[in-house]
Amino acid sequence: MKFTKMHGIGNDYVYVNCFTETVKNPAEAAKFVSDRHFGIGGDGLILIKPSAIADCEMDMYNLDGSQGAMCGNGIRCVAKYAYDYGIVNKSQISIATKSGIKYVDLTIENGKAVLVKVNMGAPILETAKIPVAADTPTVINAPIEVDGTSYRFTGVSMGNPHAVVYMDDVDGLEIEKIGPKFEFHPAFPDRVNTEFVKLIDRHTVQMRVWERGSGETLACGTGACAVAVASILNGHVDGDQPVTVKLLGGDLQIYWDRNENLVYMTGPATTVFDGEIDLSVIGE
C-alpha cells in the first residue's frame, strides 16, 4: 500500500490515495499502520476516495480501528493532498465526509497548499444530537461527576461529540487517567472527545484533548472548534472575532460566524513523507 504521512499541527495520520489504491480492511489497516513501533506511526488512517457529490471523499479511522465521522486536522491534510498530488486543480474544493460535505479554501504558494481554511458547518448544540444523556435542551456549563470529582462541561458536536471542561491548570493534568473516564462516562452514549481548557485572555485559550479511540493527541481540529463555540457561549471570549486555540502541536484560528451560524477553522497542513508498506501481515 502506497501512503503519505501528513500532519496538521502534530495530529498525524497515514493518508492513502484510493483513486489508485484499494484498502480491503481499513479498520485493521488503521490499527497496524498507526502503531509507532511496528507500523508507520500515527493517530489513525485516512482514505482519500472518489466521490459522486464532491471533489473527493475522506474516510477516517482512529488508531483503535473505529471509524470517525469527522477530523478537522485531517480534512486540512486531505485538501492539501488533493491539490498537491493533482486530484484537483483549484483552490476552492469540496470534500465529502460522514458529517456532510465540507468546503475548503486553500492558500497556494509555489504550487503547494500551505494554509487551509475549512467551513466546518454549524455547531450542534441540541443535547440529543450531540449526543448527551441529559434532560435539558442544551448542556452549557452543566454539572457532571467523573471518577468521584465534580466538573462542569459544555457539550458541542462538530460532526462528533465534544465535552469542553474549563480548569486553571491543563499542563499538570493527568489526562491519561481522567480522559478515559470522560470518554466512557454513561452521560455520553457514543463516547466523547474531551477538551480540557485554560482561558488565557478574551481572544485566546489553551487546550489539551483526549480523543475517543485515540487518546491524547497533539491537536484536534473539531475539538478546537468546539472549544471556541463553548467559550463564546459561556462568555469567556469575544464572539465577534477569531479565537486563537493553542494546542500542544500549534495554534488554530477559529471563527464562529453567528449570522450564518458557521464555524471556520484556519491552520496549516504538512506533508512528512511518502512511502509503501506491506499489509500482508493482516491479510491484505
N, C-alpha and C positions, 0 to 999 in steps of 0.2 A: 504494500500500500504506500503510494506516494503521499507525502503530507507536507504541511508548512507549520512550523511553530511560530505563534504570534502571541502578543500580549497587549492588553490595554491597562496601562499603569500598574503592571505587575500581575494582573489577573490573566494567567496564561492558559491557552488551550491549544490542542492539536487540531488543525484545520485540514479538511480533505475536500478536494475539488471533485464532487460527484457528477460533474459534467463529463468527466473522463474516468473516474474511479467508481467501483462498487464496493460497498461495505455491507456484507451479508448479515452480520450480527453486531450492530453498533453498540449495544449495551455491554457486551463482553469486550469488544474492542476498546471501549472507553475505559473500562477498568484496567485493561492491560497497558494501554499506551500512557495512561495517567500516572502510573507507578514511577516514582522518581529514582528508584534503584534498578528495577528490572525492565522498565519501559522507556518512554521518552521523557516523561515528567510533565505534569500539567494539572489544571483544575478540572479537566474534562475533555470531551471530544465534540467538535462542531463540524457538521457536514454542510457543505455548500452545494445546493441542488438546483436543477432547473425548476421553474415554476410557470404555471399557465396563467397566473394572475399578477405576477410581479417580475422584476428583472432577475431575481433569484430567490431561493428559499433557504432558510437556515434551520437545521435540526440540532439541538443542543443536548448533550448527555453529561451528567455530572460524573465525578470520578468514581462514584459507587455504582455507576451503570443506570441510575434513574434518569428519566428524561425531564428536562426543564422546559418551561413554556417560553421563557424569555431570558436574555442575558444582555445587559446594557454594554458592558465592555466587549462582549463577544460580537455584537452586531456592528460595532465600530470596526472591528477587525475584518468581519465579513465584507463590509463595504469597501475597505481598503484593498482586500484581496481581489474583490470583483473588478476594481478599477486597475490595480497594478498588474494583474495577471490576464487582463484583456477579456474578461467575461462581459464587461460593459465598457462603453467608451463615452461616458458622460459624467458630469459632476453631481447630478441630482438623480438618485436611484431609489427604487422601491425594493423592499426585502420582505418576503412573507415569513411570518413566524407563527408559532402556536398561539400567540396572543394577538394575531391580526397582522395586517400589512403596516410596516413602518417606513417612513420616508426620511431620506438621508441626504444631507448636503456635504460635499467634500471640498476641502481646500487643497488645491493641487500645486505642488512645487517641483520643478524639474521632472515632470512626468510621473510623479508619485503622489498619492494621497497622504497628507501629513497631519491633517486635523479633520475630525468628523463631528458633524452636528446632527443629532438624531431627534426627530419628532417622536417622542415616546408615547404620545397619546394622552388621554385623560386619566388622572389618578382615580382609582376605585376606592371609595370610602364607605360604601354600604357594607355593614357588618357581615351579612350573609354571603356577599360576593367576594369577600377577601380570601377565604372565609375565616371568621372568628365565632366561636360558640359563646354568644352573648345575646342578651335580650334588647339591648339598645340599638337604635338605627345606625349609629356610628360608634367607634371606640377611640375617643380622643382624650388622652390623659386618664385612661381608665386604670383602676387598680387591678393588680394580679399578684398572686403569691406563687413564687417559684422556689422550690427546694427550701421552704421554710422562711424565705425572705420576701418582704413586701416591695413591689415595684409599681411604677405607673408606666403605661405604654400607650402609644398611638398606633392604630392599625391602618395600613395603606397597602393596596395592591397596585403594582405597576406591571401586571401580567403574571406576577407571582406574589405570594403573601409576605408582608414585612411587618415586624413589630419594632417600633422605634422607642428606645429607652434612654432617658437622659440621666447623666451622672457627672460628678465632679472630676473623676479620675478614670480615664479609659486606658491610659498607659499601663497602670498597675493591675488592670482587670485580669483575673484568671479565667480567660474566655473559654479555654478548653474544658473547664468544669461547668460553668454556667450556660454556655452556648447550647449543648445538647439538652439541658433541662428545659430551655425555651423551645427548642426545635420540636421536642416530643411532648410538650405540655398538652393536656387534653383540651385546652382552650383553642388549639389550632388543629382542626381535623385533617388538614392537608400538610401538616408540619409548617414550619415558618422559618424565614430568614430573620435574624435579629441584628439590629444595628444599635450599638452602644455609643452614645453621642455626648460630647462635651461642647458646650457653647463657648465660642471664642469672642465674637462681637456680633453686631447686628447684621453682618453680611457673611460671617464665616463660622463654620462648625467643623469639628474633628470627629471622626467615627472609626470604630472597628466593627467588623462584621463577621457573624457566624452564619454561613450559608448552609441551608438544608442540603444534605447529600454530599457536601464538600468540606465542611468545617470552616476554620478561619481562612480567609483569602486576603490577598493584599489589596484587593479592590472589588467593588460590586456596583455596577452602573445603575441597576434598578434600585439597589439599596440607597445609593446617593440621591436618586430622585425621590424616593420615599422619605428620606430624611429632610430634604428641602421642603417638601409638601407639609410634613408633620411640623417642622419648625415654624413655618408660616401659620399653620392652623393654631398652633399653641402660642403665637405672638412672640416667639423668640427672635425672629429675624424679620427684616423688612421685606415685604412681598412684592415691591414694585421694581426690583432689580435682581440680577442673578445672585445666587448663593454659591459661595466657594465651599466645596466639601473636601476636606483634607482627609485622605485615606493613607494607609501605610505605603501604598505604591505611588502616590502622587495626588494631584488635585483634579477635580472635575468642576465645571461650571454648570449649574442647574438653574434654569429659569422657568417658573410656572406662570404662564400667561393666563391670568384669571379671566380675562374677557373671552378668550377662546377655549379656556379650560384645557390647555395642552401644556405638557411638560417637555422642555427642550434640554437635551444633555449635550455638552460640547467637551471633547477631550481628544487625546492622541490615540493612535493605533500604531503598533510597531511590529515589523517582521523580524524574527530572530534568525531562523534558518529554514532551509528546505531539506528534506531527507526521504528515506524509504525504509520501511520496517516490515519484517516478516511476521505475518499473523497466523502462520500455520500452527503455532502452539495452541491457538484457541479454535482451530478447525476452520479458519477462513480459507 
